[in-house]
């Protein structure tokens, strides 16, 4: 009984984040996270997937329906300046960091709340270097290095490149700093080039250095792919080319975590990593384990007096107007059943019943 009352007290006060902040959750596979976003006004709010831009730094895929982590999020309706949302972490989710966003739109203005979900388990930091391709950007020769984050954590690698002839003579050297590079993403990174390379065969000796899984030590990845500069112009399109992410305008010297962008006339909101850490200490997300919806006890019909012990059937998802997804919420004690987007919505519906 004490455990149930403590859980109810936790759910009664749902913390919130202001639009323009990042929210970091810690979860286990199969858990459900409840949170809310403070908004003065918005005509719509919807989840989106996150990705890594080719120049590195987080981007949000606002032009397509979420298919990855964004699909874990169900958003409620704006009420009293707050929009509740629920994150359903899949039972099969592997350990590591996952990223998505919530886009709040009003007319032509948009703000994005960044969402990071850290699923408990072993962490792995690992980058794989691939081929180098030659292309042109703004009328100038450009080299692109294919890089994959094969680990499960976001990192900000720094690198060094040496362009050599096939016989080993060094022609150019350069260093570069990447912004945030999300796990499970691949990009074609534009390499710095000191001058135009004449037609011929070359070697790009590349070395990346980045924090290890603990964040204390360092790891390296290196490769020396060969590439050819042709006499004829080559049309190379950097990957990915099928979508245009909304950039956060993160610079390589900025915080180690990606921050928020406001596009279409919205203001760019930047926050400091120290502020986020302190805020998270004050407002830890509420986590609720997924449990099957049980039939109510026939002896407990009259026990609820304004407080319900909700169980949610997450397999009963139904999309509604405006993209809101609702689920069957059933009180474990009195058997009241409503369709709601989250427990806050369910409580409001229950309170309005005669």
VOGU-3710 file (C-alpha; in Angstrom, 3 decimals, decimal comma):
1> xxxxxxxxxx> 0,000/0,000/0,000  2,791/2,461/0,860  4,527/1,722/-2,428  1,287/2,356/-4,355  0,683/5,647/-2,510  4,264/6,771/-3,124  3,944/6,008/-6,842  0,650/7,904/-6,982  2,266/10,911/-5,322  5,054/10,865/-7,910
11> xxxxxxxxxx> 2,562/10,793/-10,764  0,429/13,562/-9,300  3,183/16,156/-9,852  4,418/15,866/-13,418  7,564/17,961/-14,008  7,884/20,051/-17,127  10,442/21,670/-19,390  10,202/24,990/-21,184  10,199/25,062/-24,976  13,785/25,558/-26,090
21> xxxxxxxxxx> 15,325/23,270/-23,460  16,813/19,811/-23,765  15,423/17,022/-21,610  17,483/13,951/-20,707  15,780/10,767/-19,489  17,260/7,643/-17,943  15,250/4,490/-18,590  15,245/0,732/-18,847  13,826/-1,191/-21,814  10,044/-1,333/-21,609
31> xxxxxxxxxx> 9,668/1,673/-19,316  7,276/4,546/-19,895  8,332/8,143/-19,234  5,931/11,025/-18,563  6,864/14,685/-18,944  5,388/17,965/-20,127  6,541/21,030/-22,066  5,677/24,587/-21,044  4,355/26,604/-23,996  2,767/30,039/-24,058
41> xxxxxxxxxx> 0,933/29,086/-27,249  1,297/26,697/-30,172  -0,935/25,568/-32,999  0,699/22,137/-33,070  3,377/20,085/-31,361  4,706/16,869/-32,821  7,626/14,448/-32,330  10,450/14,225/-34,881  13,492/12,041/-35,424  17,002/13,380/-34,868
51> xxxxxxxxxx> 20,027/12,797/-37,073  23,596/13,996/-37,598  24,259/16,663/-40,207  27,077/16,065/-42,673  28,976/18,943/-41,088  28,147/17,242/-37,713  25,859/18,632/-35,051  22,319/17,479/-34,425  19,539/18,010/-36,947  15,807/17,305/-36,729
61> xxxxxxxxxx> 13,869/15,709/-39,595  10,879/18,024/-39,571  9,757/17,235/-43,121  8,866/13,591/-42,527  6,882/11,490/-40,081  9,030/9,976/-37,315  10,192/6,445/-37,997  12,857/5,990/-35,323  13,038/7,371/-31,769  10,449/10,051/-32,544
71> xxxxxxxxxx> 7,889/7,274/-32,988  8,334/6,369/-29,302  6,703/9,667/-28,290  2,965/10,368/-27,939  1,939/14,007/-27,426  -1,129/15,311/-25,578  -3,037/18,569/-25,999  -2,018/22,046/-24,850  -3,776/22,912/-21,581  -2,957/25,694/-19,120
81> xxxxxxxxxx> 0,317/26,405/-20,905  1,614/22,821/-20,763  1,690/19,967/-23,274  2,106/16,487/-21,738  3,903/13,759/-23,615  4,699/10,114/-23,008  7,746/8,164/-24,160  7,263/4,411/-24,557  10,727/2,835/-24,597  10,531/-0,454/-26,547
91> xxxxxxxxxx> 11,207/-3,630/-24,614  13,811/-4,539/-27,238  15,685/-1,221/-26,937  19,425/-1,844/-26,732  21,603/0,072/-24,246  22,838/3,500/-25,273  21,753/7,034/-26,062  18,767/7,837/-28,269  17,750/11,244/-29,607  14,546/12,836/-30,875
101> xxxxxxxxxx> 12,743/16,169/-30,633  9,387/17,874/-30,130  8,525/20,596/-32,653  6,234/23,339/-31,357  4,801/25,354/-34,257  2,827/28,575/-34,333  2,397/30,076/-37,772  5,828/30,229/-39,425  7,708/29,999/-36,127  9,020/26,768/-34,718
111> xxxxxxxxxx> 10,876/25,788/-31,583  12,349/22,387/-30,860  12,732/20,678/-27,514  15,554/18,150/-27,732  14,904/14,725/-26,197  17,687/12,366/-25,110  16,845/8,920/-23,740  19,667/7,010/-22,061  18,796/3,312/-21,916  20,680/1,550/-19,137
121> xxxxxxxxxx> 23,391/-0,942/-20,038  26,961/-1,179/-21,350  28,148/1,786/-23,425  30,353/1,663/-26,499  32,249/4,463/-28,237  33,407/3,505/-31,734  33,778/5,320/-35,055  34,431/3,647/-38,397  36,137/5,501/-41,257  35,181/4,701/-44,827
131> xxxxxxxxxx> 35,898/5,879/-48,346  36,914/9,353/-49,467  35,025/10,856/-52,403  35,821/13,923/-54,476  33,090/16,450/-55,197  32,493/20,148/-55,722  30,779/22,657/-53,459  30,234/26,324/-54,414  32,499/25,868/-57,413  35,401/24,506/-55,366
141> xxxxxxxxxx> 36,929/21,054/-55,037  35,876/19,248/-51,873  36,765/15,912/-50,270  34,166/13,936/-48,319  35,063/11,245/-45,774  32,402/8,646/-44,959  32,223/8,272/-41,166  29,905/6,055/-39,115  29,240/6,209/-35,391  29,074/2,475/-34,732
151> xxxxxxxxxx> 28,868/2,963/-30,963  25,842/3,742/-28,835  26,855/7,141/-27,440  27,142/10,618/-28,960  30,653/11,993/-29,213  32,524/15,026/-30,598  35,607/13,623/-32,377  38,595/15,691/-33,343  40,711/14,630/-36,256  43,813/15,054/-38,348
161> xxxxxxxxxx> 44,253/14,378/-42,053  47,344/13,981/-44,173  46,901/13,931/-47,946  49,700/11,982/-49,558  50,773/10,695/-52,916  50,679/6,948/-53,407  54,440/6,906/-52,903  54,044/8,417/-49,415  54,964/12,060/-50,019  52,842/14,415/-47,880
171> xxxxxxxxxx> 51,097/17,200/-49,815  48,761/18,699/-47,210  48,041/18,410/-43,481  45,051/19,699/-41,579  43,211/19,311/-38,273  39,469/19,501/-37,718  36,927/19,444/-34,879  33,542/17,773/-35,250  30,399/18,828/-33,404  28,046/16,276/-31,814
181> xxxxxxxxxx> 27,881/13,010/-33,757  24,864/10,876/-32,813  25,092/7,085/-32,455  23,856/4,828/-35,259  24,274/7,576/-37,893  26,614/7,901/-40,879  27,685/11,026/-42,724  29,957/12,221/-45,524  32,098/14,718/-43,657  33,622/17,587/-45,689
191> xxxxxxxxxx> 37,363/17,479/-45,124  39,425/20,677/-45,011  41,476/21,132/-48,164  44,320/23,624/-48,378  44,407/23,771/-52,149  43,123/22,141/-55,299  44,503/18,685/-56,050  45,461/17,999/-59,677  44,221/14,817/-61,363  45,839/11,700/-59,976
201> xxxxxxxxxx> 45,729/9,037/-57,268  46,107/9,958/-53,592  45,908/8,588/-50,061  44,012/10,312/-47,225  45,530/9,243/-43,905  42,860/10,148/-41,326  42,904/9,772/-37,555  39,953/10,465/-35,217  40,289/10,883/-31,451  37,244/10,862/-29,155
211> xxxxxxxxxx> 36,264/10,105/-25,521  35,855/6,442/-24,681  32,669/4,919/-23,260  33,469/6,178/-19,754  34,095/9,709/-21,010  37,398/9,790/-19,129  39,900/8,126/-21,454  40,377/8,505/-25,201  40,034/6,205/-28,189  41,205/6,537/-31,765
221> xxxxxxxxxx> 40,081/5,337/-35,172  42,324/5,576/-38,197  42,214/4,755/-41,863  44,106/5,536/-45,062  41,665/5,207/-47,981  42,843/5,848/-51,514  40,956/8,195/-53,823  41,314/9,511/-57,345  40,919/13,024/-58,690  39,587/12,756/-62,225
231> xxxxxxxxxx> 40,181/15,159/-65,079  36,417/15,316/-65,582  34,203/16,905/-62,903  32,505/14,295/-60,727  29,021/14,735/-59,371  29,120/13,408/-55,808  26,090/13,901/-53,543  26,910/13,611/-49,830  24,840/11,143/-47,797  22,089/11,551/-46,668
241> xxxxxxxxxx> 20,473/13,232/-49,640  16,806/12,260/-49,141  15,972/14,626/-46,284  16,889/18,061/-45,012  17,353/18,161/-41,236  16,643/21,262/-39,182  20,053/22,319/-37,910  20,803/23,410/-34,364  23,597/25,715/-35,513  25,975/24,042/-33,105
251> xxxxxxxxxx> 29,575/25,108/-33,561  32,508/22,729/-33,026  33,697/24,675/-29,991  30,323/24,633/-28,257  28,968/22,319/-25,581  29,439/18,584/-25,912  25,680/18,116/-26,226  23,498/19,249/-29,119  21,174/22,146/-28,376  17,991/23,617/-29,731
261> xxxxxxxxxx> 17,139/25,395/-32,969  14,272/27,711/-33,736  13,616/27,765/-37,496  11,342/29,687/-39,847  11,852/32,974/-37,998  12,004/31,479/-34,503  14,841/32,512/-32,190  17,785/30,162/-31,674  17,906/29,142/-28,030  21,259/27,990/-26,651
271> xxxxxxxxxx> 21,721/26,618/-23,146  24,837/25,702/-21,204  25,665/22,149/-20,193  26,071/23,195/-16,559  22,559/24,608/-16,478  21,157/21,384/-17,940  22,940/19,269/-15,360  21,601/21,369/-12,488  18,110/21,404/-13,958  18,090/17,635/-14,300
281> xxxxxxxxxx> 19,100/17,254/-10,668  16,073/19,323/-9,676  13,633/17,731/-12,135  14,257/14,052/-12,636  11,749/12,515/-15,065  9,103/10,233/-13,629  9,461/6,641/-14,829  6,707/4,050/-14,725  7,194/0,386/-15,567  4,875/-1,117/-18,154
291> xxxxxxxxxx> 2,538/-3,676/-16,611  -0,396/-5,576/-18,135  -3,858/-4,102/-17,631  -5,575/-6,293/-15,061  -9,322/-6,662/-14,620  -10,575/-4,767/-11,533  -11,494/-6,592/-8,384  -15,311/-6,792/-7,989  -14,865/-5,942/-4,277  -13,143/-2,612/-5,030
301> xxxxxxxxxx> -15,794/-0,703/-6,990  -16,158/2,163/-4,500  -12,588/2,603/-3,261  -11,494/5,476/-5,549  -12,342/8,930/-4,272  -10,746/11,326/-6,724  -7,541/9,300/-7,194  -7,227/6,475/-9,680  -4,515/3,860/-10,068  -4,109/3,832/-13,822
311> xxxxxxxxxx> -2,841/0,902/-15,834  -2,227/1,547/-19,518  -2,718/-0,894/-22,382  0,029/0,295/-24,768  -1,071/-2,184/-27,433  -4,378/-0,266/-27,804  -2,889/2,809/-29,503  -5,297/4,751/-31,724  -4,318/7,931/-33,617  -6,700/10,839/-33,217
321> xxxxxxxxxx> -7,161/14,359/-34,637  -3,974/16,383/-34,856  -1,757/13,317/-34,568  -2,559/12,676/-30,885  -2,301/8,995/-29,951  -4,594/7,675/-27,216  -4,448/4,457/-25,180  -6,843/2,558/-22,968  -6,405/3,705/-19,350  -8,154/1,520/-16,768
331> xxxxxxxxxx> -8,207/2,078/-13,027  -6,824/-0,980/-11,293  -9,118/-0,529/-8,293  -12,508/0,786/-9,457  -12,416/-0,358/-13,093  -13,067/3,054/-14,688  -11,862/2,957/-18,308  -11,123/5,949/-20,557  -9,128/6,573/-23,723  -6,400/9,121/-23,022
341> xxxxxxxxxx> -3,013/10,255/-24,285  -1,393/10,027/-20,833  -2,301/9,729/-17,165  -2,854/13,470/-16,855  -5,415/13,356/-19,647  -7,024/10,280/-18,059  -7,290/12,015/-14,675  -8,885/15,073/-16,282  -11,454/12,922/-18,068  -12,224/11,021/-14,868
351> xxxx> -12,721/14,268/-12,942  -15,230/15,523/-15,538  -17,443/12,438/-15,252  -20,594/12,708/-13,106
//
